[in-house]
Amino acid sequence: MHTARFLPRLRLTALAALLAALPLAAPVTLAEGRLPADVNGAPLPSLAPIVKRASPAVVNISTRGTVTERGQRNPLLEDPFFRRFFDVPDQGPRQHQFQSAGSGVVVDAKQGLIITNAHVVENASEITVTTIDGRDYKATVVGSDSASDVAVVKVKDAKLAEIAIGDSSKAEVGDFVLAIGNPFGLQHTVTYGIVSALGRSGINPDGYEDFIQTDASINPGNSGGALVNLRGELIGINSAILSRSGGNIGIGFAIPSNMVRSVMDQLVKYGEVKRGILGVNIQTVTPELADKLGQSELTGAFVQQVVEGSSADKAGVKAGDVITSVNGQAVKSSSELRNRIGLMRIGESVDLGVVRDGKARHLTAIVQARNGGSDETTAGDLPRALEGADLADAPGGGVLVRAIEPGSPASQLPLRASDVITAVDRKSIATVKELRAAAKDQTSLLLTVRRGAATLKILVR
């Protein structure tokens, strides 16, 4: 049994800050048991108008589906040859039904487009959207991107209210914000707080992250809901919390609206996000590294390696350069550079601010597909575990790993730059195209990898 504790004084600090700007005709005390309706004829400040404007655009999203679970097994048991040779029965995956609930935000009422988190609709075979006035609509997934945890769902012939998407780059630490969603099934719950920090990353090493941190209460069920500024604009999609108990402890994270907009545009157009790369191995410039470079105040992404023939190579980027900006916006870490480039469209031109030997310069690069080819040759059919690996046809046959993006799913594998993948599930491959064909519809792959004179076997799930 859960015991509810009512703490009416918890939010008086922020309310007092709002009241401080108004002249008081007489002292207001809690002993009176209530606050006045107005002060010197002026209405008491309230967040209600903002809530009334934004809440109709926030919806409840309930899902049903089937999830397949694989228990931890010896990698050898995944090899069909091993199972046949030793007569090991195929136990198969376990499946079970699930239902869950989250939140969503209507951003285009005319088209019926709703933003939510990718993890809210993951594995869902049935999605129901419920509006603030209790109307239910069936929804379909337009596209989902697990790397940014953004998904777009669509309803047809629905009467919806939408919210304006704000510019999250204008958010500042200390700004008041509201979180609107459906925590623990309590529909259209509103909490408020401030922007606690900006540019948070490292929550999910495999993801593209630039989180807004807030102390507005975010709990299970808030996922996919709205983070709103005092102008009633959407500046973030609530996504995650830092918690030991599963409940709110004042550390919540929202995906910035600018990132959401960029991902949404691609999901609506392509049904997926086609991420590009520059073709560099990078690391964040630390104070120690900055001292070694003779520039103690330098920040950015230090280029460790430039892949031959890559976009960065063609643009003139050199190993030892420090990339300090992208299209005029400062880059302070390798993760920021990865996020900026990863959210750009393939073929898009980008201006790179670079410091080389203490001198600033600008280079122009064209964002390229992950395997260095066109849109049609991206590694979209490969397992997500290989995302971040820059692959190309090896001159002598096989697939060359030209580079591995730091922090990407591929960086968690024992693959290295210059490895050559020669076979998939004991079947030889000669090109990236053959690798994609061999990987199609597979849940796991056994890669044969040539590293110098050595041969390795790597299981990829």
C-alpha positions in Angstrom: 0.0 0.0 0.0 1.3 3.4 -0.9 0.9 6.3 1.5 0.3 9.7 0.0 2.0 12.6 1.8 0.8 16.1 1.0 3.6 18.7 1.3 2.0 22.1 0.4 5.1 24.1 1.2 7.4 22.4 -1.3 6.5 24.7 -4.2 6.1 28.0 -2.3 9.7 29.1 -2.9 9.1 29.6 -6.7 5.7 31.1 -6.0 7.2 33.6 -3.6 9.8 34.5 -6.3 6.9 35.4 -8.7 5.1 37.4 -6.0 8.2 39.3 -4.9 7.9 41.5 -8.0 4.5 42.7 -7.0 3.8 45.4 -4.3 1.7 44.0 -1.4 -1.0 46.1 0.2 -0.8 44.0 3.3 1.3 41.0 4.5 0.1 37.6 3.2 0.5 34.8 5.8 -0.2 31.1 5.6 -2.0 31.5 8.9 -4.9 33.0 6.9 -5.4 29.5 5.3 -5.6 30.9 1.8 -3.8 33.2 -0.7 -5.6 36.3 -2.0 -7.3 36.3 -5.4 -5.5 39.5 -6.3 -2.9 41.9 -5.0 -3.6 45.6 -5.3 -6.1 44.8 -8.0 -3.6 42.6 -10.0 -4.5 38.9 -10.5 -2.2 36.5 -8.6 0.4 35.1 -11.0 -0.6 31.6 -12.2 0.7 29.0 -14.6 -2.9 28.0 -15.4 -3.1 29.9 -18.8 0.0 28.1 -20.0 -1.3 24.7 -18.9 -4.7 25.4 -20.6 -2.9 26.3 -23.9 -0.4 23.3 -23.9 -2.3 20.4 -22.3 -4.8 19.7 -25.1 -1.8 18.8 -27.4 -0.5 16.2 -24.9 -2.1 12.7 -25.3 -1.9 9.4 -23.6 -0.4 6.5 -25.6 -1.2 2.9 -24.7 0.4 0.0 -26.5 0.0 -3.7 -26.8 2.3 -6.2 -28.4 4.5 -9.2 -28.2 8.1 -9.2 -27.0 10.6 -12.0 -27.8 13.1 -12.8 -25.1 16.3 -14.7 -25.4 17.9 -16.0 -22.3 21.7 -15.7 -21.8 23.2 -18.7 -23.6 26.6 -19.8 -24.6 27.5 -18.2 -28.0 28.3 -21.6 -29.4 24.6 -22.6 -28.9 23.8 -19.8 -31.4 25.7 -21.6 -34.1 23.4 -24.0 -36.0 26.3 -26.2 -37.0 27.3 -26.7 -33.4 23.7 -27.5 -32.4 23.4 -30.1 -35.2 26.8 -31.7 -34.5 26.2 -32.2 -30.8 22.4 -32.8 -31.3 21.5 -29.8 -29.1 17.7 -29.1 -29.3 16.6 -25.7 -30.5 14.8 -24.2 -27.6 13.8 -21.2 -29.5 13.0 -17.7 -28.1 10.4 -17.0 -25.5 7.5 -14.7 -26.2 5.0 -13.0 -24.0 2.3 -10.3 -24.4 2.8 -6.9 -22.9 0.8 -3.7 -22.5 2.2 -0.3 -21.4 1.4 3.4 -21.4 3.3 6.6 -22.1 2.6 10.1 -23.5 2.8 11.9 -26.8 2.7 15.4 -28.1 0.6 16.5 -31.1 2.9 18.7 -33.4 0.8 18.6 -36.6 -3.0 18.4 -36.0 -3.8 18.6 -39.7 -1.6 15.6 -40.6 -2.3 13.8 -37.3 1.4 13.6 -36.4 2.3 12.9 -32.8 5.8 12.8 -31.3 6.7 10.3 -28.6 9.7 8.2 -27.4 10.8 5.3 -29.5 10.8 3.1 -26.4 7.1 3.9 -25.8 6.1 2.2 -29.1 8.8 -0.4 -29.3 7.4 -3.8 -30.3 3.9 -2.5 -30.3 1.4 -4.1 -32.6 -1.5 -2.0 -31.3 -1.3 1.7 -30.4 -4.2 3.7 -28.9 -4.0 7.5 -28.6 -6.3 9.1 -26.0 -6.9 12.9 -26.0 -7.5 15.1 -23.0 -11.3 14.9 -23.4 -11.3 11.1 -23.5 -11.5 10.4 -27.3 -9.6 7.3 -28.5 -7.9 6.8 -31.8 -5.9 4.0 -33.3 -2.4 5.1 -34.4 0.3 3.7 -36.7 4.1 4.2 -36.5 5.4 6.6 -39.1 9.0 6.0 -38.1 11.1 5.3 -35.0 14.7 6.1 -34.2 16.0 4.2 -31.1 19.4 6.1 -31.2 17.7 9.4 -30.4 14.6 7.7 -28.7 12.3 9.6 -30.9 9.3 8.2 -32.7 6.4 9.6 -34.8 3.0 8.1 -34.8 0.0 9.1 -36.9 -3.8 9.1 -36.4 -6.3 9.6 -39.2 -9.5 11.7 -39.2 -8.9 13.0 -35.7 -9.8 16.3 -34.2 -6.6 17.3 -32.4 -4.9 20.3 -30.9 -1.3 21.0 -31.6 1.5 22.7 -29.8 4.1 25.1 -31.2 7.6 23.8 -31.3 10.0 26.2 -29.7 13.7 26.8 -30.2 15.5 24.7 -27.6 18.8 26.5 -28.3 17.4 29.5 -26.5 16.7 27.6 -23.3 18.9 28.7 -20.4 19.7 27.1 -17.1 17.3 28.6 -14.6 14.3 28.9 -17.0 11.0 27.8 -15.5 9.5 24.8 -17.4 6.4 22.6 -17.1 6.3 18.8 -17.6 3.0 17.5 -18.9 2.2 13.8 -19.3 0.6 10.7 -17.8 2.8 9.5 -14.9 1.6 6.2 -13.4 -1.5 6.4 -15.5 -2.6 9.7 -13.9 -3.6 11.4 -17.1 -2.6 15.0 -17.8 -0.5 15.6 -14.8 1.4 18.9 -14.7 4.6 19.5 -12.7 6.9 22.4 -12.8 10.5 23.2 -12.1 13.5 24.8 -13.8 16.1 23.9 -16.5 18.8 22.4 -14.3 21.4 21.8 -17.0 21.9 21.7 -20.7 23.8 19.4 -23.1 23.7 16.3 -20.8 25.0 13.1 -22.4 26.3 9.7 -21.4 23.0 8.4 -20.2 22.9 5.9 -23.1 26.3 5.5 -24.6 24.8 4.0 -27.8 22.5 7.0 -28.4 22.6 10.5 -29.8 22.1 12.7 -26.7 22.0 16.4 -25.9 19.5 16.3 -23.0 17.9 19.1 -21.2 18.0 18.3 -17.5 15.1 19.4 -15.3 13.9 19.1 -11.8 10.2 19.2 -12.9 8.9 15.8 -11.7 9.1 13.2 -14.4 8.0 9.6 -13.6 7.2 6.4 -15.5 4.4 7.3 -17.9 5.8 10.8 -18.6 7.9 9.3 -21.4 7.1 11.0 -24.6 5.3 13.9 -22.9 6.0 17.6 -23.2 8.5 19.9 -21.6 7.0 23.4 -22.0 8.5 26.9 -21.5 6.5 29.8 -20.1 5.5 30.8 -23.6 3.6 27.6 -23.9 6.1 26.2 -26.5 7.4 22.7 -26.7 11.2 22.8 -25.9 11.7 19.1 -25.1 10.3 15.6 -25.1 10.5 14.0 -21.7 12.5 10.8 -22.0 14.4 9.5 -19.0 15.0 9.9 -15.3 18.0 9.2 -13.0 16.6 7.1 -10.2 17.5 4.3 -7.8 13.9 3.5 -6.9 12.1 4.1 -10.3 10.5 7.3 -9.0 11.4 10.9 -9.4 14.3 12.3 -7.4 14.5 15.6 -9.2 16.8 14.6 -12.1 14.9 14.2 -15.3 16.0 14.4 -19.0 14.2 15.7 -22.1 15.2 15.5 -25.7 15.7 19.1 -27.0 13.0 20.2 -29.4 15.6 21.1 -32.1 16.8 17.5 -32.1 13.3 16.3 -32.1 12.4 18.4 -35.1 15.4 17.2 -37.1 14.7 13.6 -36.4 11.0 14.0 -37.0 11.6 15.5 -40.5 13.6 12.5 -41.5 11.1 10.0 -40.0 8.2 11.6 -41.9 10.1 11.8 -45.1 12.0 8.5 -45.1 10.5 6.4 -42.3 14.0 6.3 -40.7 16.9 8.5 -39.9 19.7 8.3 -42.5 22.7 9.4 -40.5 25.9 10.5 -42.0 29.5 10.8 -40.9 32.6 12.8 -41.6 35.0 9.9 -41.5 37.1 10.8 -38.5 38.1 9.2 -35.2 37.8 11.8 -32.5 38.1 12.4 -28.8 37.1 15.3 -26.5 39.8 17.9 -25.9 40.7 17.6 -22.2 42.7 20.3 -20.3 45.7 18.0 -20.4 45.4 17.6 -24.2 44.9 21.3 -24.6 48.1 21.9 -22.7 50.0 19.4 -24.9 48.7 21.4 -27.9 49.9 24.6 -26.4 46.5 26.1 -26.0 45.1 25.8 -22.5 41.7 27.4 -23.3 41.0 25.2 -26.4 37.9 23.0 -26.4 36.4 20.9 -29.1 36.9 17.5 -30.8 40.4 16.3 -31.4 40.9 14.4 -34.7 42.9 11.2 -34.0 42.5 9.7 -37.5 41.0 10.7 -40.9 39.7 7.9 -43.0 41.2 7.9 -46.4 38.8 9.0 -49.1 36.2 10.1 -46.5 34.3 13.4 -46.5 36.7 14.8 -43.9 39.7 13.7 -46.0 38.3 15.4 -49.1 37.6 18.6 -47.1 41.2 18.8 -46.0 40.8 17.8 -42.3 44.1 16.4 -40.9 44.9 14.2 -37.9 45.8 16.6 -35.1 43.2 19.2 -36.0 40.7 20.3 -33.4 37.1 20.8 -34.7 35.7 23.7 -32.7 32.4 24.5 -34.5 29.8 23.2 -36.9 28.0 25.7 -39.1 29.0 28.5 -36.7 27.8 26.7 -33.5 30.5 25.8 -31.0 31.5 22.2 -30.5 32.9 21.4 -27.0 33.2 17.6 -27.1 33.4 14.6 -29.4 29.8 13.7 -28.5 28.5 17.1 -29.6 30.2 16.7 -32.9 28.8 13.2 -33.3 25.3 14.5 -32.5 25.5 17.5 -34.9 26.8 15.4 -37.8 24.6 12.4 -37.1 21.4 14.5 -37.3 22.3 16.1 -40.7 21.1 14.7 -43.9 23.4 12.8 -46.2 24.8 15.1 -48.9 24.4 18.2 -46.8 27.2 20.7 -46.8 28.7 21.6 -43.4 31.1 24.4 -42.4 33.7 23.1 -40.0 35.6 25.5 -37.7 39.1 23.9 -37.2 42.2 24.9 -35.2 45.4 23.6 -36.7 48.8 24.5 -35.2 47.2 27.2 -33.2 45.6 28.9 -36.2 41.8 28.9 -36.9 40.5 28.1 -40.3 37.2 27.0 -41.9 36.7 23.9 -44.1 33.7 22.7 -46.0 32.7 19.1 -46.0 29.8 17.1 -47.4 28.1 14.7 -45.0 28.5 11.2 -46.3 26.7 7.9 -45.8 28.2 5.5 -43.2 29.9 3.3 -45.8 31.1 6.2 -47.9 28.5 5.7 -50.6 25.2 7.2 -51.5 21.9 6.9 -49.6 21.1 3.6 -51.3 24.3 1.9 -50.0 23.9 2.8 -46.3 24.1 0.0 -43.8 20.4 0.2 -42.9 19.9 -3.6 -43.2 22.7 -4.4 -40.8 22.1 -5.2 -37.1 22.1 -2.1 -34.9 25.2 -3.5 -33.2 27.2 -2.5 -36.3 25.9 1.1 -36.3 28.9 3.4 -36.2 31.2 1.1 -38.2 32.4 2.8 -41.4 32.4 -0.1 -43.9 33.7 -0.4 -47.4 34.5 -3.1 -49.9 38.0 -4.4 -49.2 40.4 -4.4 -52.2 41.1 -8.1 -51.9 37.5 -9.1 -51.1 35.6 -8.9 -47.9 34.3 -5.8 -46.0 36.9 -3.4 -44.6 36.2 -1.7 -41.3 37.6 1.7 -42.1 36.7 3.4 -38.8 34.5 2.9 -35.7 32.7 5.9 -34.3 33.5 6.4 -30.6 30.4 5.8 -28.3 28.5 4.0 -31.1 27.0 0.5 -30.8 29.9 -0.9 -33.0 32.4 0.5 -30.5 31.1 -2.0 -28.0 32.2 -4.9 -30.2 35.7 -6.3 -30.4 36.0 -4.9 -33.9 38.9 -2.5 -34.8 39.7 -0.2 -37.7 41.4 -2.1 -40.5 39.7 -5.4 -39.7 38.3 -7.2 -42.7 35.0 -9.2 -42.4 35.4 -12.2 -44.7 32.4 -14.4 -43.8 29.0 -14.3 -42.2 27.7 -17.5 -40.6 30.5 -19.4 -42.4 29.5 -18.0 -45.8 32.2 -16.0 -47.5 31.3 -12.4 -48.5 33.2 -10.1 -50.8 31.3 -6.8 -50.6 29.2 -4.6 -48.3 26.2 -5.5 -50.4 26.8 -9.2 -49.7 27.1 -8.5 -46.0 23.8 -6.7 -46.0 22.1 -9.6 -47.9 23.5 -12.1 -45.5 22.4 -10.0 -42.5 18.8 -9.5 -43.8 16.1 -10.7 -41.3 18.8 -12.2 -39.0 18.7 -11.6 -35.3 22.4 -12.6 -34.8 25.4 -13.0 -37.0 28.7 -14.9 -36.6 31.3 -12.8 -38.3 34.7 -14.2 -39.5 37.2 -11.4 -39.2 40.7 -11.1 -40.5 43.0 -9.0 -38.4 46.5 -9.0 -39.8 47.6 -12.7 -39.8 45.0 -13.7 -37.2 41.4 -14.8 -37.7 38.6 -14.0 -35.2 35.0 -15.1 -34.7 32.7 -12.4 -33.4 29.0 -13.0 -32.5 26.9 -9.9 -33.3 23.3 -9.8 -31.9 
